[in-house]
Amino acid sequence: MRIAIGLFLAAATAQAKNVVENWDITYVTTNRGLNQPAKRGIGVNGQFPLPIVEAEIGDTLVLNIRNSLDTPTSLHTHGITQRGTNYYDGAPFVNECGIAPGSNFTYEIPPMQSGSYWIHGHTSLQNYDGLRTPFIIRDPNDPYHADKEYLFAVEDWWPNTFEEIFPLLTSSDPNIDLFANPPGALINGVSGNLTEPIAFEPGKTYRIRLISMMSLPLWEFAIDNHQLQVIEVDGVLTKPKTVDVVRLAPAQRVSVLVTAKSNADMNYQYHIIMFGDFLPEIAGVFPSVFNGTVVYNDQAPMFVADTIPSAFLDEISMESLNYKPAFVPDHSIYLNASSGFTQDGSNFESFNLVTYEDPLVPAIFSALTTGDMALNPITYGPRTNSHVLKYGEIVEMLLWSATDLPHPLHLHGHTFQLIERGFTNDTTGELRNIVPLTNFSPLMRDTIFVPQGEYAVVRFKADNPGVWNMHCHFDWHMGMGLNMLFIEAPEQMRQVIRVPQSVIDQCVAQGIPTSGNAAGNNAYNYDAAPDLFYLLLDNPLSE
């Protein structure tokens, strides 16, 4: 048996390869082919769209980065758990310092999981300005067969930069119209109005990967007179779930299988719709409808559907493919995603009325250098809203969205089980929707959409030592402070995490300390750390 295992590992090692990407991150002024003014976006090698990254499970992704911006940058491989490589997760002042302007840096990431992911900027909301691209990891032993694949990566492109929109987001002026310059939609990097046809052959099976690189709107995908069989959610294989339409919030990913018709008598349309019931109605924008053609036969007539379906994905009824019953929690954390106001009327987002601000020392270094102090959440600063977790414990999060805004909430370094959904105003519990707690394998994903006036309960196992963000993936909300940290197993971190010198060098180049608490001290002294200001539920300037 030992010999057989050794031969298998040797074969796997021989097949694994380095997937090398050489990226010069640059400014690119463009409107991306949309009917709007050009803005200064952030692209790669002087162009858009960014190259799509593809690998196989077991490969090593080597991202050689040159930062040609005038500000730091970093890259987050969204959905990759980074076991043992927390320092490559790409969150500045959390698990690295970012890449200094004019410098080079290399991420070496071994994908130990397959599925549909994406790579995006995680410094100063550079994702909003275009630094994002799909990342596909294939498994040669994938249990779901497809004859061919198609990819639809959808993103919104705003005519303003995040630096321009941020003062408007937090302004106390009630007359500001945040949607005066609305976005356009890009599909696979080009205008949604230029949707390309996809070809189907009778009887064949197609895998369609849907990746939401949106910063704010939702979107849906459907094919007239064809059913979609969901087989993957956020990189996790699921038991097949047949639906007519798939809805995605920002940062979510779904793969579906579609079985072609048995004949080529008709052609059909696929539909991509950008919308959001929390967004203002703007003709031609919210909603935007983009129609492409599913071609069976160039000479065949077009099937005409009466309606385009629209619906949430019923996640509570879905199961992950690999059986893992509902976790039994060791403790539960209540996280109220809420907005509030400062005394001058400025608007911010928060978890439990704590608005996030970066510490002076990246949290990973505080966890690694402060000894027993690393077990105390205050070590990471009052504005990081840190929770220290024990290794192996089951953590339950009650995610609450009682305001008039929804939130797509993303946990780095993990997938979590969806256990329950419900409404925040349900005082009797009659509308609770809970998964079976036995003989059922709850859906696992890394980004959950919590609609306005609703809540969700999720659970995960703290078995990945590191420092991990939990944040809203609406870029506006993330920038306004809807972010927090999990400090996971700091004692085990010191045993398994060895920060490369190249990461430390980037900190040194930017004058960022790499030891001590959030204020850079090795005592209970936090005077230099960002101060916690108290948010008010009501605007003090309103009448």
C-alpha positions as CSV (number, residue, x, y, z in Angstrom):
1,M,0.0,0.0,0.0
2,R,2.8,2.4,0.9
3,I,4.4,1.8,-2.5
4,A,1.2,2.4,-4.4
5,I,0.6,5.6,-2.6
6,G,4.2,6.7,-3.3
7,L,3.8,6.0,-7.0
8,F,0.6,7.9,-7.1
9,L,2.1,10.9,-5.5
10,A,5.1,10.8,-7.8
11,A,2.9,10.7,-10.8
12,A,0.8,13.6,-9.6
13,T,4.0,15.6,-8.9
14,A,5.3,14.8,-12.4
15,Q,2.1,16.1,-14.0
16,A,1.9,19.3,-11.9
17,K,3.3,22.4,-13.6
18,N,3.9,26.1,-12.9
19,V,1.3,28.3,-14.5
20,V,3.3,31.6,-15.0
21,E,1.6,34.9,-15.5
22,N,3.7,38.1,-16.0
23,W,1.5,41.1,-15.2
24,D,2.5,44.8,-15.3
25,I,-0.4,46.5,-13.4
26,T,-0.9,49.8,-15.1
27,Y,-3.4,52.6,-15.6
28,V,-5.5,52.4,-18.7
29,T,-7.8,55.3,-19.7
30,T,-10.9,53.8,-21.5
31,N,-14.7,53.6,-21.5
32,R,-14.4,49.8,-22.4
33,G,-16.5,50.4,-25.5
34,L,-19.5,51.6,-23.5
35,N,-21.5,54.8,-24.2
36,Q,-20.0,56.7,-21.3
37,P,-17.0,59.0,-20.7
38,A,-13.6,57.3,-20.4
39,K,-12.0,57.0,-16.9
40,R,-8.7,55.9,-15.6
41,G,-9.0,52.2,-15.0
42,I,-6.5,49.7,-13.7
43,G,-5.5,47.0,-16.3
44,V,-2.7,44.6,-17.0
45,N,0.1,45.1,-19.5
46,G,-1.5,48.3,-20.7
47,Q,-4.8,46.8,-21.7
48,F,-8.3,45.4,-21.0
49,P,-9.6,42.8,-20.5
50,L,-7.2,41.1,-18.2
51,P,-5.9,37.7,-19.3
52,I,-8.0,34.8,-18.1
53,V,-6.0,32.5,-15.8
54,E,-6.4,28.7,-16.1
55,A,-4.8,25.9,-14.2
56,E,-5.3,22.3,-13.1
57,I,-5.5,21.1,-9.5
58,G,-2.0,20.5,-8.2
59,D,-0.4,23.2,-10.4
60,T,1.4,26.2,-8.9
61,L,0.1,29.6,-10.0
62,V,3.1,32.0,-10.3
63,L,2.0,35.6,-10.6
64,N,4.9,37.8,-11.4
65,I,3.7,41.4,-10.7
66,R,5.2,44.7,-11.6
67,N,3.3,47.6,-10.0
68,S,3.4,50.5,-12.4
69,L,0.8,52.5,-10.5
70,D,1.5,55.4,-8.3
71,T,0.0,53.7,-5.3
72,P,0.3,50.2,-3.7
73,T,-1.6,47.3,-5.2
74,S,-2.3,43.6,-4.3
75,L,-4.2,40.6,-5.7
76,H,-6.6,38.3,-4.0
77,T,-7.4,34.9,-5.5
78,H,-11.0,34.9,-4.5
79,G,-12.2,31.6,-3.1
80,I,-8.7,30.0,-2.9
81,T,-8.2,28.9,0.7
82,Q,-4.5,29.6,0.9
83,R,-3.8,26.8,3.4
84,G,-0.3,27.5,4.7
85,T,0.1,30.5,2.4
86,N,-2.0,33.1,4.3
87,Y,0.6,35.8,3.3
88,Y,-0.5,35.4,-0.3
89,D,-4.2,36.1,0.3
90,G,-3.7,39.7,-1.0
91,A,-5.4,41.7,1.8
92,P,-3.2,44.7,2.7
93,F,-2.7,45.3,6.4
94,V,-4.3,42.0,7.1
95,N,-1.9,39.3,5.7
96,E,0.5,41.4,3.7
97,C,1.6,45.0,3.1
98,G,0.7,45.2,-0.6
99,I,3.1,45.8,-3.5
100,A,4.9,49.2,-3.4
101,P,4.7,51.4,-6.5
102,G,7.5,50.8,-8.9
103,S,8.4,47.4,-7.4
104,N,8.1,43.7,-8.3
105,F,6.5,40.9,-6.4
106,T,5.7,37.2,-7.0
107,Y,2.7,35.3,-5.6
108,E,3.3,31.5,-5.7
109,I,-0.1,29.9,-5.0
110,P,-0.6,26.1,-5.1
111,P,-4.3,25.6,-6.0
112,M,-5.4,22.6,-3.9
113,Q,-9.0,22.9,-5.1
114,S,-10.8,23.0,-8.4
115,G,-13.7,25.1,-9.6
116,S,-14.6,28.6,-10.8
117,Y,-12.8,31.5,-9.1
118,W,-11.5,34.9,-9.9
119,I,-8.6,37.2,-9.2
120,H,-9.1,40.8,-8.2
121,G,-7.4,43.8,-6.6
122,H,-7.8,44.1,-2.9
123,T,-6.0,47.4,-2.3
124,S,-8.0,50.7,-2.3
125,L,-10.9,48.9,-4.0
126,Q,-9.0,48.6,-7.2
127,N,-11.4,45.8,-8.1
128,Y,-13.9,48.6,-8.8
129,D,-11.6,50.2,-11.3
130,G,-11.2,47.0,-13.4
131,L,-8.4,44.9,-11.8
132,R,-10.2,41.6,-12.0
133,T,-10.3,38.4,-14.1
134,P,-11.6,34.8,-14.0
135,F,-9.5,32.1,-12.6
136,I,-10.5,28.5,-13.6
137,I,-9.0,25.5,-12.0
138,R,-9.9,22.1,-13.6
139,D,-9.8,18.7,-12.1
140,P,-9.0,15.9,-14.6
141,N,-11.1,13.6,-12.4
142,D,-14.1,15.9,-12.2
143,P,-17.2,13.6,-11.8
144,Y,-19.3,15.9,-14.1
145,H,-18.6,15.3,-17.8
146,A,-19.1,18.0,-20.4
147,D,-18.3,17.9,-24.1
148,K,-17.4,21.6,-24.1
149,E,-17.3,24.7,-21.8
150,Y,-18.4,28.2,-22.0
151,L,-17.6,31.1,-19.7
152,F,-19.7,34.2,-18.8
153,A,-17.9,36.6,-16.6
154,V,-20.0,39.7,-16.0
155,E,-18.9,43.0,-14.4
156,D,-20.2,46.5,-14.1
157,W,-18.1,49.4,-15.3
158,W,-18.7,52.8,-13.8
159,P,-17.6,56.1,-15.4
160,N,-16.1,57.2,-12.1
161,T,-13.1,55.8,-10.2
162,F,-13.5,54.6,-6.6
163,E,-11.3,57.5,-5.5
164,E,-13.9,59.8,-7.1
165,I,-17.0,58.1,-5.7
166,F,-15.9,57.5,-2.2
167,P,-16.4,61.1,-0.9
168,L,-19.9,61.0,-2.3
169,L,-20.6,57.7,-0.5
170,T,-19.8,59.1,2.9
171,S,-21.0,62.6,2.4
172,S,-23.6,64.1,4.7
173,D,-25.3,65.9,1.8
174,P,-28.7,64.1,1.3
175,N,-29.1,65.6,-2.2
176,I,-26.1,63.7,-3.8
177,D,-27.2,61.3,-6.5
178,L,-24.8,58.3,-6.5
179,F,-26.4,57.1,-9.7
180,A,-26.1,60.3,-11.7
181,N,-23.4,58.5,-13.8
182,P,-24.6,54.9,-13.9
183,P,-22.6,51.8,-15.0
184,G,-22.6,49.8,-18.1
185,A,-22.2,46.0,-18.2
186,L,-19.3,44.0,-19.6
187,I,-19.6,40.4,-20.6
188,N,-16.3,38.6,-20.9
189,G,-14.5,41.9,-20.9
190,V,-16.5,43.7,-23.7
191,S,-19.8,45.6,-23.9
192,G,-22.8,43.5,-23.1
193,N,-24.3,44.8,-26.3
194,L,-21.8,42.7,-28.2
195,T,-22.8,39.3,-26.8
196,E,-21.3,36.5,-28.9
197,P,-23.2,33.4,-30.0
198,I,-22.5,30.0,-28.5
199,A,-22.8,26.8,-30.5
200,F,-24.7,23.7,-29.4
201,E,-24.7,20.3,-31.1
202,P,-27.7,18.0,-30.6
203,G,-27.4,15.6,-27.7
204,K,-24.2,17.1,-26.3
205,T,-23.6,18.4,-22.8
206,Y,-22.1,21.8,-22.0
207,R,-20.7,23.3,-18.9
208,I,-21.3,27.0,-18.5
209,R,-19.3,28.8,-15.9
210,L,-20.9,31.9,-14.5
211,I,-18.6,34.3,-12.6
212,S,-19.9,37.5,-11.1
213,M,-17.2,40.2,-11.0
214,M,-19.8,42.8,-10.3
215,S,-19.1,45.6,-7.7
216,L,-22.8,46.3,-7.0
217,P,-25.6,44.9,-9.2
218,L,-27.0,41.4,-9.3
219,W,-27.4,39.5,-12.6
220,E,-29.2,36.5,-13.9
221,F,-28.6,33.9,-16.7
222,A,-31.1,31.8,-18.5
223,I,-31.5,30.0,-21.9
224,D,-34.9,29.9,-23.5
225,N,-36.5,26.4,-23.4
226,H,-33.5,24.8,-21.8
227,Q,-33.0,23.7,-18.2
228,L,-29.9,24.4,-16.2
229,Q,-28.4,21.8,-13.9
230,V,-26.4,23.5,-11.1
231,I,-23.3,21.4,-10.3
232,E,-20.9,23.9,-8.6
233,V,-21.3,26.8,-6.3
234,D,-18.3,29.0,-5.4
235,G,-15.9,26.2,-6.3
236,V,-17.7,23.5,-4.4
237,L,-19.4,20.7,-6.3
238,T,-23.0,20.1,-5.6
239,K,-25.6,17.5,-6.1
240,P,-27.4,18.4,-9.4
241,K,-30.1,20.9,-9.0
242,T,-32.3,21.7,-12.0
243,V,-33.4,25.3,-12.4
244,D,-34.6,27.6,-15.2
245,V,-32.5,30.6,-14.2
246,V,-29.4,31.4,-12.0
247,R,-29.1,34.6,-10.1
248,L,-25.7,35.8,-8.8
249,A,-24.6,38.5,-6.4
250,P,-21.2,40.1,-6.6
251,A,-18.3,37.6,-6.1
252,Q,-20.5,34.5,-6.5
253,R,-19.8,31.8,-9.0
254,V,-22.0,29.0,-10.4
255,S,-21.4,26.2,-12.9
256,V,-24.3,24.6,-14.8
257,L,-24.6,21.7,-17.2
258,V,-26.9,22.1,-20.1
259,T,-28.0,19.2,-22.3
260,A,-28.6,20.3,-25.9
261,K,-31.8,19.4,-27.7
262,S,-32.0,16.2,-29.7
263,N,-32.3,18.0,-33.0
264,A,-31.1,21.2,-34.7
265,D,-34.6,22.5,-35.8
266,M,-34.4,25.7,-33.8
267,N,-32.0,28.3,-32.5
268,Y,-32.5,29.9,-29.0
269,Q,-31.6,32.9,-27.0
270,Y,-29.6,33.1,-23.8
271,H,-30.2,36.1,-21.6
272,I,-28.0,38.0,-19.1
273,I,-29.9,40.6,-17.1
274,M,-28.2,43.2,-14.8
275,F,-30.6,44.5,-12.1
276,G,-31.2,44.9,-8.4
277,D,-34.4,45.6,-6.5
278,F,-32.3,47.8,-4.1
279,L,-31.2,49.9,-7.0
280,P,-33.1,52.8,-8.6
281,E,-34.9,52.1,-11.9
282,I,-32.8,53.6,-14.7
283,A,-34.0,52.9,-18.2
284,G,-31.5,50.7,-20.1
285,V,-29.4,50.3,-17.0
286,F,-31.4,48.8,-14.1
287,P,-32.4,46.5,-15.6
288,S,-30.2,45.9,-18.6
289,V,-31.1,43.0,-20.8
290,F,-28.5,41.4,-23.1
291,N,-29.5,38.6,-25.5
292,G,-27.2,36.2,-27.2
293,T,-27.8,33.3,-29.6
294,V,-27.5,29.6,-28.9
295,V,-26.8,28.3,-32.4
296,Y,-27.8,24.8,-33.4
297,N,-28.1,25.5,-37.1
298,D,-27.3,28.7,-39.0
299,Q,-30.4,28.3,-41.2
300,A,-32.9,27.4,-38.4
301,P,-35.5,29.9,-37.1
302,M,-35.3,31.5,-33.7
303,F,-37.4,30.1,-30.9
304,V,-39.5,32.9,-29.3
305,A,-40.1,32.7,-25.6
306,D,-43.0,34.4,-23.9
307,T,-41.0,35.4,-20.8
308,I,-37.6,35.4,-19.3
309,P,-37.5,33.6,-15.9
310,S,-36.3,35.3,-12.8
311,A,-35.8,33.7,-9.4
312,F,-33.4,33.3,-6.4
313,L,-31.4,30.1,-6.3
314,D,-33.0,27.9,-3.7
315,E,-29.8,27.3,-1.7
316,I,-31.4,25.8,1.4
317,S,-32.6,22.8,-0.7
318,M,-29.2,22.2,-2.3
319,E,-26.6,19.8,-1.1
320,S,-22.9,19.7,-1.5
321,L,-21.7,16.6,-3.5
322,N,-19.3,15.3,-0.8
323,Y,-21.4,14.3,2.2
324,K,-20.7,16.5,5.2
325,P,-23.7,16.8,7.6
326,A,-24.5,20.1,9.3
327,F,-21.7,21.2,11.7
328,V,-22.6,21.4,15.4
329,P,-21.4,24.9,16.5
330,D,-19.1,25.5,19.4
331,H,-20.2,29.1,19.6
332,S,-22.1,31.7,17.6
333,I,-21.3,35.2,16.5
334,Y,-23.9,37.8,15.8
335,L,-22.9,40.2,12.9
336,N,-25.4,43.0,12.2
337,A,-24.5,44.5,8.8
338,S,-25.7,48.0,9.5
339,S,-25.0,51.6,8.4
340,G,-24.6,54.6,10.7
341,F,-23.6,58.2,11.0
342,T,-20.8,60.2,12.7
343,Q,-21.5,63.4,14.5
344,D,-20.9,65.4,11.3
345,G,-23.5,63.3,9.4
346,S,-21.0,61.3,7.4
347,N,-22.3,57.8,6.4
348,F,-20.4,54.6,7.0
349,E,-21.1,50.8,6.9
350,S,-20.3,48.5,9.8
351,F,-20.6,45.1,11.5
352,N,-22.3,45.8,14.9
353,L,-21.6,49.6,14.4
354,V,-17.9,49.1,14.2
355,T,-16.5,50.6,11.0
356,Y,-13.3,48.9,9.8
357,E,-10.0,50.7,9.5
358,D,-6.6,49.1,8.8
359,P,-4.2,48.7,11.7
360,L,-0.7,50.2,11.5
361,V,0.8,46.7,11.7
362,P,-0.7,44.0,9.4
363,A,-2.6,41.6,11.6
364,I,-0.7,38.5,10.5
365,F,2.5,40.0,12.0
366,S,0.7,40.9,15.2
367,A,-0.5,37.3,15.5
368,L,3.0,36.0,14.9
369,T,5.0,38.3,17.1
370,T,3.0,39.2,20.2
371,G,3.0,35.9,22.1
372,D,0.1,35.4,24.4
373,M,-1.2,38.8,23.6
374,A,-2.2,37.4,20.2
375,L,-5.1,35.7,21.9
376,N,-6.7,39.0,22.8
377,P,-8.8,40.6,20.1
378,I,-7.7,44.2,21.1
379,T,-4.2,43.4,20.0
380,Y,-5.4,43.9,16.4
381,G,-6.9,47.3,17.1
382,P,-10.4,48.5,18.0
383,R,-11.3,49.2,14.4
384,T,-10.6,45.8,12.9
385,N,-13.5,44.1,14.8
386,S,-11.3,41.1,15.3
387,H,-12.5,37.7,16.6
388,V,-9.9,35.2,17.8
389,L,-10.8,31.6,17.0
390,K,-9.5,28.3,18.5
391,Y,-8.1,25.7,16.1
392,G,-10.8,23.2,15.0
393,E,-13.8,24.9,16.6
394,I,-17.1,25.2,14.7
395,V,-18.1,28.8,14.3
396,E,-21.6,29.9,13.6
397,M,-22.3,33.3,12.2
398,L,-25.8,34.9,12.4
399,L,-25.6,37.4,9.5
400,W,-28.2,40.1,10.0
401,S,-29.4,42.7,7.4
402,A,-32.3,44.6,8.9
403,T,-31.7,47.8,6.9
404,D,-32.9,48.6,3.4
405,L,-29.7,47.3,1.8
406,P,-28.7,43.8,1.0
407,H,-25.1,42.4,1.4
408,P,-23.1,39.8,-0.4
409,L,-20.8,38.7,2.4
410,H,-17.5,36.9,1.7
411,L,-15.3,34.9,4.0
412,H,-11.6,34.5,3.0
413,G,-9.9,31.2,3.6
414,H,-13.0,29.1,3.9
415,T,-16.2,27.8,2.6
416,F,-19.2,27.7,5.0
417,Q,-22.3,25.7,5.3
418,L,-25.6,27.5,4.8
419,I,-27.8,26.4,7.7
420,E,-30.8,28.8,7.8
421,R,-32.5,31.7,6.2
422,G,-35.2,33.9,7.5
423,F,-36.7,37.4,7.9
424,T,-35.5,39.9,10.6
425,N,-39.0,40.9,11.4
426,D,-40.3,37.4,11.9
427,T,-40.9,37.5,15.7
428,T,-42.6,34.1,15.8
429,G,-40.1,32.0,13.9
430,E,-42.8,30.6,11.6
431,L,-40.9,31.7,8.5
432,R,-37.5,30.1,9.5
433,N,-36.1,28.0,6.7
434,I,-33.7,25.5,8.1
435,V,-31.8,22.7,6.4
436,P,-32.3,19.1,7.8
437,L,-29.7,18.6,10.5
438,T,-29.3,14.8,9.7
439,N,-28.8,12.9,6.5
440,F,-28.3,16.1,4.6
441,S,-25.1,17.8,3.3
442,P,-25.7,21.6,3.4
443,L,-24.6,23.7,0.6
444,M,-21.1,25.2,1.1
445,R,-20.0,28.4,-0.5
446,D,-17.7,31.4,0.3
447,T,-20.0,34.3,-0.5
448,I,-23.6,34.5,0.7
449,F,-26.2,37.1,-0.4
450,V,-28.3,38.4,2.5
451,P,-31.2,40.4,1.1
452,Q,-32.5,43.5,2.9
453,G,-34.7,42.6,5.9
454,E,-33.4,39.0,6.0
455,Y,-30.8,37.0,7.9
456,A,-28.7,33.9,7.2
457,V,-27.0,31.4,9.5
458,V,-23.7,29.8,8.3
459,R,-21.1,27.6,10.0
460,F,-17.5,26.9,9.2
461,K,-14.6,24.9,10.8
462,A,-11.7,27.0,12.0
463,D,-9.1,24.6,10.6
464,N,-7.0,27.0,8.5
465,P,-4.6,29.0,10.7
466,G,-4.3,32.6,9.5
467,V,-5.9,36.0,9.5
468,W,-9.0,36.2,7.3
469,N,-11.3,39.0,6.2
470,M,-15.1,38.7,6.4
471,H,-16.5,41.6,4.3
472,C,-19.3,42.8,2.1
473,H,-18.5,42.4,-1.6
474,F,-20.4,45.5,-2.7
475,D,-17.3,47.6,-3.3
476,W,-19.1,50.7,-2.0
477,H,-19.9,49.0,1.3
478,M,-16.4,47.5,1.7
479,G,-14.9,50.9,1.2
480,M,-17.3,52.4,3.8
481,G,-16.1,50.0,6.5
482,L,-18.2,46.7,6.2
483,N,-15.2,44.5,7.0
484,M,-13.9,42.5,9.9
485,L,-11.2,40.0,10.8
486,F,-11.0,36.4,12.1
487,I,-7.7,35.7,13.8
488,E,-7.7,31.9,13.4
489,A,-5.6,29.8,15.7
490,P,-2.7,32.2,16.4
491,E,-0.8,29.6,18.4
492,Q,-0.9,27.2,15.4
493,M,-0.1,30.1,13.0
494,R,3.3,30.3,14.6
495,Q,3.9,26.7,13.9
496,V,2.8,26.5,10.2
497,I,3.2,30.0,8.7
498,R,6.6,31.2,7.6
499,V,6.3,34.6,5.9
500,P,8.6,34.8,2.9
501,Q,11.3,37.5,3.0
502,S,9.8,39.0,-0.2
503,V,6.6,39.8,1.7
504,I,8.6,41.4,4.5
505,D,10.7,43.4,2.0
506,Q,7.5,45.0,0.6
507,C,6.6,46.1,4.2
508,V,10.1,47.6,4.7
509,A,10.0,49.4,1.4
510,Q,6.8,51.1,2.5
511,G,7.8,51.8,6.1
512,I,5.2,49.4,7.5
513,P,6.2,47.7,10.8
514,T,6.2,43.9,11.0
515,S,5.9,43.3,14.7
516,G,3.9,44.4,17.7
517,N,0.2,45.1,18.1
518,A,-2.0,47.2,15.9
519,A,-0.1,50.3,17.0
520,G,3.4,48.6,16.6
521,N,3.9,48.2,20.4
522,N,4.8,45.1,22.4
523,A,2.7,46.1,25.4
524,Y,-0.9,46.9,26.1
525,N,-0.5,50.3,24.5
526,Y,-2.8,51.1,21.5
527,D,-2.6,54.9,21.5
528,A,-1.4,55.0,17.9
529,A,-3.9,52.6,16.5
530,P,-6.9,54.0,14.6
531,D,-9.4,55.2,17.2
532,L,-12.9,53.7,17.4
533,F,-15.6,56.2,16.7
534,Y,-19.1,55.5,17.6
535,L,-21.7,55.4,14.9
536,L,-25.2,56.7,15.4
537,L,-28.2,54.9,13.9
538,D,-29.8,58.2,12.9
539,N,-28.2,61.1,11.1
540,P,-27.7,63.9,13.7
541,L,-28.1,66.5,10.9
542,S,-31.5,65.4,9.7
543,E,-34.5,67.2,10.9
